[in-house]
């Protein structure tokens, strides 16, 4: 079982498994057919306020990650995260994002949390 991250602009690959879009907004210039998204849990994404705070450069990535993890503890987000965890238990999952640097985005936080649960 594995979790991987790919940009939504990259073409799907046969070993992607379940493709989960983890951005709140649909990416520009990508058709739904081309993206082949299986799940789009919008409630799993950072709040607009947190996203704007981080992109404005007002805080560090570490502080962003801490605040995002706190948001993920809320009931709706926790339930959605549990759903993705269940998908990971069943097979490969690819988290899709439009972020230019996924390793410094909310996607990296999700990967860390999902991989921490793996046996």
C-alpha positions in Angstrom: 0.0 0.0 0.0 1.3 3.4 -0.8 0.5 7.1 -0.8 2.0 9.3 -3.5 1.6 12.8 -4.7 1.3 14.0 -8.2 0.3 17.3 -9.8 -3.2 17.1 -11.3 -1.8 18.5 -14.5 0.3 15.3 -15.1 -1.4 12.5 -17.0 -2.9 9.6 -15.0 -0.7 6.5 -14.7 -1.9 2.9 -14.4 -0.4 2.5 -10.9 -2.1 5.6 -9.5 -4.8 3.6 -7.7 -7.5 5.8 -6.2 -6.9 9.4 -7.4 -7.9 11.9 -4.7 -8.0 15.7 -5.5 -6.9 17.5 -2.3 -7.4 21.1 -3.5 -10.5 23.1 -2.6 -10.9 24.6 -6.1 -10.9 22.7 -9.4 -7.6 23.3 -11.2 -7.7 25.7 -14.1 -7.3 24.2 -17.6 -7.9 20.6 -16.6 -11.0 18.8 -17.7 -12.7 16.4 -15.4 -12.3 13.6 -17.9 -8.5 14.2 -18.3 -8.0 14.4 -14.5 -9.7 11.1 -13.8 -10.4 12.1 -10.2 -12.1 9.4 -8.1 -12.6 11.4 -5.0 -12.7 15.1 -4.2 -13.1 15.6 -0.4 -13.2 19.4 -0.3 -13.6 19.4 3.5 -10.2 17.9 3.8 -8.5 21.0 2.4 -7.2 23.9 4.5 -9.7 26.6 5.3 -9.7 29.7 3.2 -8.3 31.7 6.1 -5.4 29.4 6.7 -4.6 29.1 3.0 -4.6 32.9 2.6 -2.5 33.4 5.7 0.1 30.9 4.5 0.3 32.2 0.9 0.6 35.8 2.2 3.9 34.8 3.7 2.8 35.6 7.3 4.1 32.4 8.9 6.4 29.5 8.5 5.5 26.2 6.9 5.9 24.5 10.2 3.2 26.8 11.8 1.0 26.3 8.7 1.3 22.5 9.2 0.5 22.7 12.9 -2.6 24.8 12.2 -3.7 22.6 9.4 -3.4 19.5 11.6 -5.6 21.2 14.1 -8.2 21.8 11.3 -8.0 18.1 10.4 -9.0 17.2 13.9 -12.5 18.8 13.4 -15.2 16.2 13.0 -16.0 16.7 9.3 -12.3 16.8 8.2 -11.4 13.8 10.5 -14.2 11.7 8.9 -12.9 12.6 5.4 -9.3 11.8 6.5 -10.5 8.4 7.8 -12.1 7.7 4.4 -8.8 8.3 2.7 -7.0 6.2 5.3 -9.4 3.4 4.4 -8.6 3.8 0.7 -4.9 3.6 1.6 -5.5 0.3 3.5 -7.1 -1.2 0.4 -4.4 -0.1 -2.1 -2.4 2.7 -3.7 -3.7 6.2 -3.4 -2.5 9.2 -5.4 -3.1 12.6 -3.9 -3.6 15.2 -6.7 -2.8 18.9 -6.3 -2.2 21.9 -8.4 0.5 23.2 -5.9 3.8 23.9 -7.6 5.7 22.7 -4.6 3.6 19.9 -3.0 6.4 19.2 -0.5 5.7 22.6 1.1 1.9 22.5 0.9 -1.0 20.8 2.8 -0.4 17.8 0.7 2.8 16.9 2.5 0.9 17.1 5.8 -1.7 14.7 4.5 0.9 12.3 3.3 2.7 12.3 6.7 -0.6 11.6 8.5 -1.6 8.9 6.1 1.8 7.2 6.2 1.9 7.4 10.0 -1.1 5.1 10.1 0.4 2.4 7.9 1.5 -0.9 9.4 
